[in-house]
Amino acid sequence: MLSHTGLVRDNNEDAVAYVLPDATGPAAGRGALAIVADGMGGHAAGEVASRIAAETVRRLYYELGGPPPDVLRTALAAANKAIYQRSATDPACAGMGTTCTVLALRGGNAYLAHIGDSRAYLLRDGALRQISEDHSLVAQLVRDGALSAEEAARSPQRHVILRALGTEPTAEPAVWAQGLPLRPGDAFVLCSDGLTDLVDDRTLAGIVGRLPPCEACEALIAAALAAGGTDNVSVGVFLIGPARQQPGEPCITRPVACPGGTS
């Protein structure tokens, strides 16, 4: 996973985190976890919200017992409460919130929990599809048939978010009730809208399909920057099956989240 401030913003209000447990460690049975959160809400406050979300979800996912959907729902509810309470008690953080897209891989299945307009994709057998649903005004208008996808992409309201963590006492994330069976060769992509606003799906699929995960992240960040880098941009790529990159091979591009860390 990589996160970049971009070429316009002063602060990086995105947070990324992932955990790849050691096969013999105590967390092995909980599987892998990846998170992208894109904060909002004034100078530095978005950064506070996204980091609270990433750290809370990561911690609780490995502390709580139960099926992944139940754990993810509880973790996101706790993150929402923590952000909302901080917003209510700290004037500098008033009104802050964050998107949050979480991918859990356990027992040969993928589980997704999501709120906001950050995204999750699956590249399978050369075909890319978005597996999260944007909680934005224009996305809802497209689903209602009031806008075309092309009109939505050009709309000045495309960044109006209908759901987020921390903006209300309770949140309404979408959480998969059933896992998606994994196949060797599947590649999952998690990203903030700083990537998807500037890099189209065809380019995304081409990069992820031909490069190892770390190089794909680097190339996607570079593509967003070449297209203007108008927002913070974060992306994670996770390949299922035989590795095209040797275990432990470092990804030296900075900033990068270390396994189990946040960036």
Secondary structure, DSSP 4 states (H G I P E B T S, - for coil): -EEE--SS-SS--EEEEEE---TTSTTGGG-EEEEEEEEESSTTHHHHHHHHHHHHHHHHHHH--S-HHHHHHHHHHHHHHHHHHHHHH-GGGTT-EE-EEEEEEETTEEEEEEESS-EEEEEETTEEEE-S---BHHHHHHHTTSS-HHHHHH-TTTT-BS--BSSSSS---EE-SSPEEP-TT-EEEEE-HHHHTTS-HHHHHHHHHHS-HHHHHHHHHHHHHHTT--S-EEEEEEE-SS-SS-TT----SSSBPPTT-B-
